[in-house]
């Protein structure tokens, strides 16, 4: 478990590409600059997708990613910060 | 040694030459910025099959979500995805045939492989739904919400006799010039 503080959380469990990124984008734009969104996803591809997003979008920083395993099921967590 | 002396010992800098050099560099940077592509993605949607149109919308919504301007240019069979209806009135024989034989809207799109008279398309939709993948219709709504620009090719509409009231709302109309205007400023252009 990480200690990243977040201002808002978004659960995209069950959703598939491209929805985790699309939903997170809507949510992240509602933040104030500097605030952090925690996104939970069950889509394995989301790990690379969020990395790719942060690489091309100057407005968003990816502060960290985690994988949690519970009862054999993996959950992927992404922390996004709105830069400006 | 006093400070004054250090200054006079320093190598002479020609300020004018320096300023000219900076001005030159600034002009060069402005030139380069001019031809730099925008944060933009352009897609040609030529195909009228569910799977291919879906792929186009996954890329379009994904790109829009990560902060890119997205334009989709629908031409030939791709126009089927933009239809809401098929009307035969006012069409000539060939146009009527085209209208009857081509899908009128997303719900009627076949799949590019294993379609089996539409059974394949139904099966794919069911499989996608079971896996919680957004349907093509949801994806199109998302695209609009994200500000994806959709352009219907004027020339192919004309050839196929597709009228305004057969198409969904919110489309722009344009030709190759409008596509190139976007694609030449794009970092990525795809033909699907």
Boltz contact constraints between the chains, C-beta under 6 A:
constraints:
  - contact:
      token1: [A, 14]
      token2: [B, 132]
      max_distance: 6.0
  - contact:
      token1: [A, 15]
      token2: [B, 132]
      max_distance: 6.0
  - contact:
      token1: [A, 16]
      token2: [B, 132]
      max_distance: 6.0
  - contact:
      token1: [A, 16]
      token2: [B, 133]
      max_distance: 6.0
  - contact:
      token1: [A, 18]
      token2: [B, 58]
      max_distance: 6.0
  - contact:
      token1: [A, 18]
      token2: [B, 61]
      max_distance: 6.0
  - contact:
      token1: [A, 18]
      token2: [B, 62]
      max_distance: 6.0
  - contact:
      token1: [A, 19]
      token2: [B, 134]
      max_distance: 6.0
  - contact:
      token1: [A, 21]
      token2: [B, 65]
      max_distance: 6.0
  - contact:
      token1: [A, 22]
      token2: [B, 61]
      max_distance: 6.0
  - contact:
      token1: [A, 22]
      token2: [B, 65]
      max_distance: 6.0
  - contact:
      token1: [A, 22]
      token2: [B, 142]
      max_distance: 6.0
  - contact:
      token1: [A, 25]
      token2: [B, 65]
      max_distance: 6.0
  - contact:
      token1: [A, 53]
      token2: [B, 66]
      max_distance: 6.0
  - contact:
      token1: [A, 56]
      token2: [B, 66]
      max_distance: 6.0
  - contact:
      token1: [A, 57]
      token2: [B, 66]
      max_distance: 6.0
  - contact:
      token1: [A, 57]
      token2: [B, 67]
      max_distance: 6.0
